[in-house]
Amino acid sequence: MIAAHFSYHPTYISALLRRETGRTFSEILLEQRMDRALALLKATTLSIEDVAAMVGYGSTSNFYRAFRGYYHVSPREYFEKGINN
């Protein structure tokens, strides 16, 4: 969608993004999703399932896997262990 918006080929946009930021589109997207998920989990009473859907995950299991990969704990463990304090 980004490439189409700017009328460039997706491969070119990907290479440009990597060159300018040192990170891939997927890495940047993951960071944005995890930051938003954490903010929602901290500031709302939404369920983990609702947060997963709101940040773009089609399945809760994919969200859990991504969250654990990013923060090295599950969403529930993150709050039970008081990591957010």
C-alpha positions as CSV (number, residue, x, y, z in Angstrom):
1,M,0.0,0.0,0.0
2,I,2.9,2.4,0.8
3,A,4.6,1.7,-2.5
4,A,1.4,2.2,-4.4
5,H,0.7,5.4,-2.6
6,F,4.0,6.8,-3.7
7,S,3.9,5.1,-7.1
8,Y,7.1,3.1,-6.5
9,H,7.8,-0.6,-6.7
10,P,7.5,-2.4,-3.3
11,T,11.0,-3.8,-3.6
12,Y,12.4,-0.2,-4.1
13,I,10.5,1.1,-1.1
14,S,11.7,-1.9,1.0
15,A,15.3,-1.3,0.0
16,L,15.0,2.5,0.6
17,L,13.5,2.0,4.0
18,R,16.2,-0.5,5.0
19,R,19.0,1.9,3.8
20,E,17.6,4.9,5.5
21,T,16.6,3.3,8.8
22,G,18.7,0.2,9.1
23,R,15.5,-1.8,9.7
24,T,13.1,-3.7,7.6
25,F,9.4,-2.8,7.1
26,S,8.5,-5.9,9.1
27,E,10.7,-4.8,12.0
28,I,9.2,-1.4,12.1
29,L,5.7,-2.7,11.8
30,L,6.3,-5.1,14.7
31,E,7.7,-2.4,16.9
32,Q,4.7,-0.1,16.2
33,R,2.2,-3.0,16.8
34,M,3.9,-4.0,20.1
35,D,4.1,-0.4,21.3
36,R,0.4,0.2,20.5
37,A,-0.6,-3.2,22.1
38,L,1.3,-2.4,25.3
39,A,-0.3,1.1,25.5
40,L,-3.8,-0.5,25.0
41,L,-3.2,-3.2,27.6
42,K,-1.9,-0.7,30.1
43,A,-4.6,2.0,29.6
44,T,-7.7,0.0,28.9
45,T,-9.7,-2.9,30.2
46,L,-9.8,-4.5,26.7
47,S,-9.1,-8.2,26.5
48,I,-5.9,-9.5,25.0
49,E,-8.0,-10.9,22.2
50,D,-9.5,-7.4,21.4
51,V,-6.1,-5.8,21.6
52,A,-4.6,-8.4,19.2
53,A,-7.3,-7.6,16.7
54,M,-6.9,-3.9,17.1
55,V,-3.2,-4.0,16.4
56,G,-3.7,-6.1,13.3
57,Y,-3.4,-9.7,14.3
58,G,-5.9,-12.1,12.7
59,S,-5.4,-14.7,15.4
60,T,-4.7,-14.4,19.1
61,S,-2.0,-17.1,18.9
62,N,-0.1,-15.1,16.4
63,F,-0.3,-12.1,18.7
64,Y,0.9,-14.1,21.7
65,R,3.8,-15.4,19.6
66,A,4.8,-12.0,18.4
67,F,4.5,-10.4,21.9
68,R,6.6,-13.2,23.5
69,G,9.2,-12.8,20.7
70,Y,9.4,-9.1,21.2
71,Y,9.1,-8.8,25.1
72,H,10.3,-12.4,26.0
73,V,7.2,-13.0,28.1
74,S,3.5,-13.5,27.3
75,P,1.2,-10.5,27.7
76,R,-0.2,-11.9,30.9
77,E,3.3,-12.6,32.4
78,Y,4.3,-9.1,31.5
79,F,1.7,-7.7,33.8
80,E,1.7,-10.4,36.5
81,K,5.5,-10.0,36.9
82,G,5.1,-6.2,37.1
83,I,7.5,-5.6,34.2
84,N,5.6,-2.5,33.3
85,N,6.4,-0.7,36.5
